Amino acid sequence: MPAEIVTRFAPSPTGYLHIGGARTALFNWLYARGRGGKFLLRIEDTDRERSTPEATEAILKGLKWLGIDWDGDWVSQFERRDRHAEVAREMLARGGAYKCFCTPAEIEAAREAARADGRSTLFQSPWRDADHASHPDAPFVIRLKAPREGETVIEDAVQGTVRFRNDQLDDMVCLRSDGTPTYMLAVVVDDHDMGVTHVIRGDDHLNNAARQAQVYRAMGWEEPVWAHIPLIHGPDGKKLSKRHGAVGLEAYQALGYPAAGMRNYLTRLGWAHGDAEFFTDEQAREWFDLKGIGRAPARLDFKKLENICGQHIAAMAGADLVEEIVAYLAAAERPALSQSQKDGLLRAMPHLKERSKTFPELIEKAHFVLAARPIVPDEKAGEALTPVSRGILRELTPQLQNASWQREEIEQAVARVAEAHGMGLGKIAAPLRAAIAGRTVTPSVFDMMLVIGREETIARLTDAAA
């Protein structure tokens, strides 16, 4: 084990932060933080045509929402291009790479000929062992001089021992003819220079590991621990895509999932610690290891996600929930809350957070404390406000005016009126909900009365009775 664990997350800023990428970042963050190590962020922005500042900002924003912090400033891969080119030239000087003067047309012609003869189309440059004296004064690329025989073996902490036949790997280009480095070289140089000890990433990069390991070996650098994690699939077992719903991390914030619930769910998606389903950040950091990662693709399960998020909402402090709801409303482009609404939401939170799986659910239950008079009931709630029930509300109002504003006395006042009409409390609860909240799904009518207070309760009942 290295003296200090260093992991990294290295997304490309060509679009939104995919939920699979978010889980990769989370795994790297947990592994480093749980061992007192460093977690670094590198933006792989060498694709200048597709990389955008907006995508970079979306990645940073998404990681911050998820609660993932990184050490130091994030690194731009593009800004390190001179260093990448320097390493390519050093490999050339060491004899681990060579100049290839083949043009794209010549390479394609060689492949066409191989196809016609039924041979492998793997390109083998005629310049690999050419005498330097024969080099023309022409543009060239620098290719890695990869071993032609034997195997390149990757000892992977998740996948186990993975073997690649060297005769199936070509001499990859490290530096293009215009002097720009390729992604495969840049990744290795950056990871080495940043001191990355563990490369934890999706198993779609497993084939890349063979080529990248050859660069490490050509430079005499120590290889990191490789750990390639299975991808996330949709509920149908197919590769996750837009047809499955939200695949970008920012969409989950806009849908109203709490960040703590997302961290818990994504950590558990493809990794296990015994039978634990619900756990805190502290437990996740303590428990997370590479041995607990399975080899099979994980399936996204929205019901399980909602269940985990509901447990986290119930466990969160009211003030923290209000703060996160404010951020959710902004992300969902919904109207912001006034200060009085925030205060009311905080007072009502003990009666709202139980059994709320998402913030939209919680906000719907909080309608009674967020809405202003006159309360306009929705269609279903309005059905409870009949001429008879309005009369009962008129009878109840003076009794509530004279009651001390304690739950027991409020319940007794309501019970007396219900009994006088030969009704149970359940029958009178429906018109009370309609009058106080204008909804059918609410906290207890007595909890709502205590939250909004005597004056507001009586005013709402008076409005409904009229």
C-alpha positions as CSV (number, residue, x, y, z in Angstrom):
1,M,0.0,0.0,0.0
2,P,1.4,3.4,-1.0
3,A,2.3,5.9,1.8
4,E,-0.6,8.1,0.7
5,I,-3.6,7.1,-1.4
6,V,-4.2,9.4,-4.4
7,T,-7.3,8.9,-6.6
8,R,-8.7,11.0,-9.3
9,F,-11.8,11.7,-11.4
10,A,-11.2,12.7,-15.0
11,P,-14.3,13.6,-16.9
12,S,-14.5,15.0,-20.4
13,P,-16.4,18.3,-20.6
14,T,-18.4,17.4,-23.7
15,G,-21.9,17.2,-22.1
16,Y,-23.7,16.7,-18.8
17,L,-22.1,14.7,-15.9
18,H,-23.5,11.2,-16.5
19,I,-24.8,9.3,-13.4
20,G,-22.2,6.6,-14.1
21,G,-19.5,9.2,-14.0
22,A,-20.9,10.6,-10.8
23,R,-20.7,7.1,-9.2
24,T,-17.1,6.7,-10.5
25,A,-16.2,10.1,-8.8
26,L,-18.0,8.9,-5.6
27,F,-16.1,5.6,-5.5
28,N,-12.7,7.5,-5.9
29,W,-13.7,10.1,-3.3
30,L,-14.8,7.5,-0.8
31,Y,-11.7,5.3,-1.3
32,A,-9.3,8.3,-0.8
33,R,-11.2,10.0,2.0
34,G,-11.6,6.8,4.0
35,R,-7.9,6.3,4.0
36,G,-6.8,9.9,4.7
37,G,-5.6,10.3,1.1
38,K,-6.2,12.8,-1.7
39,F,-8.9,13.0,-4.3
40,L,-8.0,15.0,-7.4
41,L,-10.1,16.4,-10.2
42,R,-8.8,16.6,-13.8
43,I,-10.9,17.9,-16.7
44,E,-9.9,16.0,-19.9
45,D,-10.5,18.9,-22.3
46,T,-8.1,18.0,-25.1
47,D,-11.0,17.6,-27.6
48,R,-11.2,21.3,-28.3
49,E,-14.1,21.0,-30.7
50,R,-16.5,19.3,-28.3
51,S,-15.2,20.6,-24.9
52,T,-17.1,23.6,-23.6
53,P,-16.8,25.9,-20.5
54,E,-20.5,25.3,-19.9
55,A,-20.0,21.5,-19.7
56,T,-17.0,22.0,-17.3
57,E,-19.2,24.2,-15.1
58,A,-21.9,21.6,-15.1
59,I,-19.4,19.0,-13.9
60,L,-18.1,21.2,-11.1
61,K,-21.7,22.1,-10.1
62,G,-22.8,18.5,-10.1
63,L,-19.9,17.3,-8.0
64,K,-20.5,20.1,-5.5
65,W,-24.2,19.2,-5.3
66,L,-23.4,15.6,-4.7
67,G,-21.1,16.6,-1.8
68,I,-17.8,15.6,-3.5
69,D,-14.9,17.9,-2.7
70,W,-11.5,17.7,-4.3
71,D,-8.0,18.6,-3.1
72,G,-6.4,21.7,-4.7
73,D,-7.4,23.2,-8.0
74,W,-8.8,21.1,-10.8
75,V,-6.3,20.4,-13.6
76,S,-6.9,21.1,-17.3
77,Q,-5.4,18.3,-19.4
78,F,-5.2,20.6,-22.4
79,E,-3.0,23.1,-20.6
80,R,-0.5,20.3,-20.0
81,R,-0.1,19.4,-23.7
82,D,3.6,20.6,-23.7
83,R,4.4,18.2,-20.9
84,H,2.7,15.3,-22.8
85,A,4.7,16.1,-25.9
86,E,7.9,16.2,-23.8
87,V,7.3,12.6,-22.5
88,A,6.6,11.4,-26.1
89,R,10.0,12.8,-27.1
90,E,11.6,11.2,-24.1
91,M,10.2,7.8,-25.0
92,L,11.7,8.4,-28.5
93,A,15.1,9.1,-27.0
94,R,14.8,6.0,-24.8
95,G,14.0,3.8,-27.7
96,G,10.5,3.0,-26.4
97,A,9.0,4.9,-29.3
98,Y,9.8,5.7,-33.0
99,K,9.0,8.1,-35.7
100,C,6.4,6.9,-38.3
101,F,6.2,8.8,-41.6
102,C,3.2,6.8,-43.0
103,T,0.5,9.0,-44.3
104,P,-3.2,8.3,-43.5
105,A,-3.7,7.2,-47.2
106,E,-0.8,4.7,-46.9
107,I,-2.2,3.3,-43.7
108,E,-5.6,2.9,-45.2
109,A,-4.2,1.2,-48.3
110,A,-2.3,-1.3,-46.1
111,R,-5.5,-2.1,-44.2
112,E,-7.4,-2.6,-47.5
113,A,-4.7,-5.0,-48.7
114,A,-4.9,-6.9,-45.5
115,R,-8.6,-7.2,-45.7
116,A,-8.4,-8.4,-49.3
117,D,-5.9,-11.1,-48.3
118,G,-7.9,-12.1,-45.2
119,R,-5.1,-11.0,-42.9
120,S,-5.4,-8.9,-39.7
121,T,-5.9,-5.2,-40.4
122,L,-3.8,-4.3,-37.3
123,F,-1.4,-1.7,-38.7
124,Q,2.3,-2.5,-38.4
125,S,4.5,0.4,-39.4
126,P,7.4,-0.2,-41.7
127,W,9.3,2.6,-39.9
128,R,9.4,0.7,-36.5
129,D,13.0,-0.5,-37.0
130,A,14.1,1.7,-39.9
131,D,17.5,3.2,-39.9
132,H,17.4,6.9,-38.8
133,A,19.5,7.8,-41.8
134,S,16.5,6.7,-44.0
135,H,14.1,9.1,-42.3
136,P,12.7,11.6,-44.8
137,D,12.2,15.3,-44.2
138,A,8.4,14.9,-43.8
139,P,5.7,15.1,-41.2
140,F,5.7,12.2,-38.7
141,V,3.9,10.8,-35.7
142,I,5.5,9.3,-32.7
143,R,4.4,5.7,-32.1
144,L,4.9,3.6,-29.0
145,K,7.2,0.6,-29.7
146,A,4.9,-1.9,-28.1
147,P,6.1,-5.5,-27.5
148,R,5.1,-7.8,-30.4
149,E,5.2,-11.1,-28.5
150,G,3.8,-12.4,-25.2
151,E,1.1,-10.8,-23.2
152,T,0.4,-7.5,-21.4
153,V,-1.1,-8.5,-18.1
154,I,-3.2,-6.2,-16.0
155,E,-3.8,-7.2,-12.3
156,D,-7.1,-5.5,-11.7
157,A,-8.5,-5.1,-8.2
158,V,-12.0,-5.7,-9.4
159,Q,-11.7,-7.8,-12.6
160,G,-8.8,-10.0,-11.4
161,T,-6.0,-10.9,-13.8
162,V,-6.7,-9.7,-17.3
163,R,-4.5,-10.8,-20.2
164,F,-4.0,-9.1,-23.6
165,R,-2.1,-10.7,-26.5
166,N,0.5,-8.3,-27.6
167,D,0.1,-9.4,-31.3
168,Q,-3.4,-8.0,-31.0
169,L,-2.2,-4.5,-29.9
170,D,-0.8,-2.0,-32.4
171,D,1.9,0.6,-31.9
172,M,-0.4,3.4,-30.8
173,V,0.2,7.0,-31.8
174,C,1.4,9.1,-28.8
175,L,2.1,12.4,-30.6
176,R,0.4,13.5,-33.8
177,S,2.1,15.0,-36.7
178,D,1.0,18.5,-35.6
179,G,2.7,18.0,-32.3
180,T,-0.5,17.4,-30.2
181,P,-0.6,14.5,-27.8
182,T,-3.2,11.7,-28.0
183,Y,-5.6,11.0,-25.1
184,M,-3.9,7.6,-24.4
185,L,-0.6,9.3,-23.7
186,A,-2.0,12.3,-21.9
187,V,-3.9,10.2,-19.4
188,V,-0.8,8.3,-18.3
189,V,1.4,11.4,-18.1
190,D,-1.2,13.2,-16.0
191,D,-1.8,10.3,-13.7
192,H,1.9,9.8,-13.1
193,D,2.7,13.5,-12.6
194,M,-0.3,13.9,-10.2
195,G,0.9,10.9,-8.1
196,V,-2.2,8.9,-8.7
197,T,-1.9,5.6,-6.9
198,H,-5.3,4.0,-7.8
199,V,-7.1,4.3,-11.2
200,I,-10.7,3.5,-10.4
201,R,-12.9,3.9,-13.5
202,G,-15.5,2.2,-15.6
203,D,-14.7,-1.1,-17.2
204,D,-15.2,0.4,-20.6
205,H,-11.6,1.6,-20.1
206,L,-10.3,-1.9,-19.4
207,N,-8.8,-2.2,-23.0
208,N,-7.2,1.2,-22.6
209,A,-5.4,-0.1,-19.5
210,A,-3.3,-2.5,-21.6
211,R,-2.0,0.3,-23.9
212,Q,-1.5,2.7,-21.0
213,A,0.4,0.1,-19.0
214,Q,2.8,-0.2,-21.9
215,V,3.5,3.6,-21.6
216,Y,4.2,3.2,-17.9
217,R,6.6,0.4,-18.6
218,A,8.3,2.2,-21.5
219,M,9.0,5.2,-19.2
220,G,10.0,3.0,-16.2
221,W,7.2,4.4,-14.1
222,E,5.4,2.6,-11.3
223,E,1.9,1.5,-12.4
224,P,-1.1,2.5,-10.3
225,V,-3.5,-0.1,-8.9
226,W,-6.1,-0.7,-11.6
227,A,-9.7,-1.1,-10.7
228,H,-12.3,-1.2,-13.5
229,I,-15.9,-1.1,-12.2
230,P,-18.9,-2.4,-14.2
231,L,-21.1,0.1,-15.8
232,I,-24.6,1.0,-14.7
233,H,-27.5,-0.5,-16.7
234,G,-31.1,0.5,-16.9
235,P,-33.9,-1.4,-15.1
236,D,-34.2,-3.6,-18.3
237,G,-30.6,-4.7,-18.1
238,K,-29.5,-2.7,-21.1
239,K,-26.8,0.0,-21.2
240,L,-28.1,3.1,-19.5
241,S,-29.4,5.7,-22.0
242,K,-31.9,8.6,-22.2
243,R,-34.7,6.1,-22.9
244,H,-34.4,5.1,-19.2
245,G,-35.1,8.6,-18.0
246,A,-32.6,10.8,-16.2
247,V,-29.0,9.9,-16.9
248,G,-27.4,13.3,-16.2
249,L,-26.7,14.0,-12.5
250,E,-28.2,17.5,-12.6
251,A,-31.5,16.0,-13.6
252,Y,-31.6,14.1,-10.2
253,Q,-31.3,17.4,-8.3
254,A,-34.0,18.9,-10.4
255,L,-36.3,15.9,-9.7
256,G,-35.9,16.6,-6.0
257,Y,-33.7,13.8,-4.7
258,P,-31.6,14.8,-1.7
259,A,-27.9,14.7,-2.2
260,A,-27.3,12.4,0.8
261,G,-29.8,9.9,-0.6
262,M,-28.1,10.0,-4.0
263,R,-24.7,9.4,-2.3
264,N,-26.0,6.4,-0.4
265,Y,-27.8,4.9,-3.4
266,L,-24.9,5.4,-5.8
267,T,-22.4,4.0,-3.3
268,R,-24.6,0.9,-2.9
269,L,-25.1,0.6,-6.7
270,G,-22.5,-2.1,-7.6
271,W,-20.8,-2.2,-4.1
272,A,-21.9,-3.9,-0.9
273,H,-21.0,-4.1,2.7
274,G,-22.9,-7.1,4.0
275,D,-26.6,-6.4,3.9
276,A,-26.4,-2.7,4.7
277,E,-28.7,-0.6,2.5
278,F,-29.0,2.7,4.4
279,F,-25.8,4.2,5.8
280,T,-24.3,7.6,6.6
281,D,-21.4,9.3,4.9
282,E,-19.1,8.4,7.8
283,Q,-20.1,4.8,7.5
284,A,-19.6,4.8,3.7
285,R,-16.1,6.3,4.1
286,E,-15.2,3.7,6.8
287,W,-16.6,0.7,4.9
288,F,-15.9,1.4,1.3
289,D,-13.2,-0.8,-0.3
290,L,-12.5,-2.3,-3.7
291,K,-13.2,-5.9,-2.7
292,G,-16.9,-5.0,-2.2
293,I,-17.3,-4.0,-5.9
294,G,-19.1,-6.7,-7.9
295,R,-18.2,-7.7,-11.5
296,A,-21.7,-7.7,-12.9
297,P,-23.3,-4.4,-14.2
298,A,-25.5,-2.7,-11.6
299,R,-29.1,-2.0,-12.5
300,L,-30.7,1.4,-11.8
301,D,-33.8,1.0,-9.6
302,F,-35.8,4.1,-9.1
303,K,-38.0,2.6,-6.4
304,K,-35.0,1.7,-4.4
305,L,-33.5,5.2,-5.0
306,E,-36.7,6.8,-3.7
307,N,-36.8,4.5,-0.6
308,I,-33.2,5.4,0.3
309,C,-33.9,9.1,-0.3
310,G,-37.0,8.9,1.9
311,Q,-34.9,7.5,4.8
312,H,-32.4,10.3,4.4
313,I,-35.1,13.0,4.3
314,A,-36.5,11.5,7.6
315,A,-33.1,11.6,9.2
316,M,-32.0,15.1,8.1
317,A,-32.3,18.1,10.4
318,G,-35.1,20.5,9.5
319,A,-32.8,23.5,8.8
320,D,-30.6,21.4,6.4
321,L,-33.7,20.2,4.6
322,V,-35.0,23.8,4.1
323,E,-31.5,24.8,2.7
324,E,-31.5,21.9,0.3
325,I,-35.1,22.5,-0.8
326,V,-34.2,26.1,-1.7
327,A,-31.4,24.8,-3.9
328,Y,-33.8,22.2,-5.4
329,L,-36.3,24.9,-6.3
330,A,-33.6,26.9,-8.1
331,A,-32.4,23.8,-10.0
332,A,-36.0,22.9,-11.0
333,E,-36.6,26.5,-12.0
334,R,-39.5,26.7,-9.6
335,P,-40.5,29.9,-7.7
336,A,-38.3,30.7,-4.8
337,L,-39.6,30.8,-1.2
338,S,-40.0,34.0,0.7
339,Q,-38.5,34.2,4.2
340,S,-41.8,33.7,5.9
341,Q,-42.4,30.6,3.8
342,K,-39.0,29.3,4.8
343,D,-39.8,30.0,8.4
344,G,-43.1,28.2,8.1
345,L,-41.5,25.3,6.3
346,L,-39.0,24.9,9.1
347,R,-41.8,24.9,11.8
348,A,-43.7,22.3,9.8
349,M,-40.8,20.1,9.0
350,P,-41.2,17.6,11.8
351,H,-44.6,16.8,10.3
352,L,-43.5,16.7,6.7
353,K,-40.3,14.7,6.5
354,E,-41.6,11.4,7.5
355,R,-42.7,9.3,4.5
356,S,-41.6,12.0,2.0
357,K,-39.4,10.3,-0.6
358,T,-38.6,13.4,-2.7
359,F,-38.7,17.2,-2.3
360,P,-41.7,17.6,-4.6
361,E,-43.7,15.2,-2.3
362,L,-42.6,17.1,0.8
363,I,-43.5,20.4,-0.8
364,E,-46.9,19.2,-1.7
365,K,-47.5,18.1,1.9
366,A,-46.3,21.6,3.0
367,H,-48.9,23.4,0.9
368,F,-50.8,24.3,4.0
369,V,-47.9,26.3,5.3
370,L,-46.6,27.7,2.0
371,A,-50.0,28.9,0.6
372,A,-51.6,32.3,1.5
373,R,-55.2,33.0,2.2
374,P,-57.7,32.5,0.7
375,I,-56.9,28.8,0.5
376,V,-58.4,27.5,-2.8
377,P,-59.0,23.7,-2.5
378,D,-58.2,21.4,-5.3
379,E,-61.0,19.5,-6.9
380,K,-60.8,16.4,-4.7
381,A,-60.4,18.3,-1.5
382,G,-63.3,20.7,-2.5
383,E,-65.7,17.8,-2.6
384,A,-65.6,17.7,1.2
385,L,-66.9,21.2,1.5
386,T,-70.6,20.6,1.3
387,P,-73.3,22.9,2.8
388,V,-73.5,20.5,5.8
389,S,-69.7,20.5,6.4
390,R,-69.5,24.2,6.1
391,G,-72.1,24.5,8.8
392,I,-70.1,22.3,11.0
393,L,-67.0,24.5,10.4
394,R,-69.1,27.5,11.5
395,E,-70.0,25.7,14.8
396,L,-66.4,24.7,15.4
397,T,-64.9,28.2,15.0
398,P,-66.1,29.7,18.3
399,Q,-65.1,26.6,20.3
400,L,-61.5,26.9,18.8
401,Q,-61.4,30.6,19.7
402,N,-62.0,29.7,23.4
403,A,-59.7,26.7,23.5
404,S,-56.1,27.1,24.8
405,W,-53.9,26.3,21.7
406,Q,-52.7,22.9,22.9
407,R,-53.2,19.7,20.9
408,E,-55.4,18.0,23.5
409,E,-57.8,20.9,23.9
410,I,-58.0,21.3,20.1
411,E,-58.8,17.6,19.7
412,Q,-61.5,17.8,22.4
413,A,-63.1,20.8,20.7
414,V,-63.3,19.0,17.4
415,A,-64.5,15.8,19.0
416,R,-67.4,17.6,20.8
417,V,-68.7,19.1,17.5
418,A,-68.3,15.8,15.7
419,E,-70.2,13.9,18.4
420,A,-73.0,16.5,18.4
421,H,-73.5,15.6,14.7
422,G,-73.1,11.8,15.3
423,M,-69.9,11.8,13.3
424,G,-66.5,10.3,14.0
425,L,-63.3,12.4,13.8
426,G,-62.5,10.9,10.4
427,K,-65.6,12.4,8.9
428,I,-64.8,15.9,10.1
429,A,-61.2,15.6,9.1
430,A,-61.9,15.9,5.4
431,P,-63.5,19.3,5.5
432,L,-60.9,20.5,7.9
433,R,-58.1,19.5,5.5
434,A,-59.9,21.2,2.7
435,A,-60.3,24.4,4.7
436,I,-56.8,24.5,6.2
437,A,-54.7,23.0,3.3
438,G,-56.9,22.8,0.3
439,R,-55.5,19.3,-0.3
440,T,-56.4,15.7,0.7
441,V,-52.8,14.5,1.4
442,T,-51.5,16.5,4.4
443,P,-50.1,16.1,7.9
444,S,-52.6,15.6,10.7
445,V,-55.2,18.4,10.8
446,F,-54.2,19.0,14.5
447,D,-50.5,19.3,13.6
448,M,-51.4,21.8,10.8
449,M,-53.4,23.9,13.3
450,L,-50.6,24.0,15.8
451,V,-48.0,25.0,13.0
452,I,-50.1,27.8,11.5
453,G,-51.5,29.0,14.9
454,R,-54.9,29.9,16.2
455,E,-55.5,33.2,14.3
456,E,-54.6,31.7,10.9
457,T,-56.6,28.5,11.5
458,I,-59.7,30.3,12.5
459,A,-59.4,32.7,9.5
460,R,-59.1,29.7,7.1
461,L,-62.1,28.0,8.7
462,T,-64.1,31.2,8.4
463,D,-63.2,31.6,4.8
464,A,-64.3,28.0,4.0
465,A,-67.5,28.2,6.0
466,A,-68.5,31.3,4.1
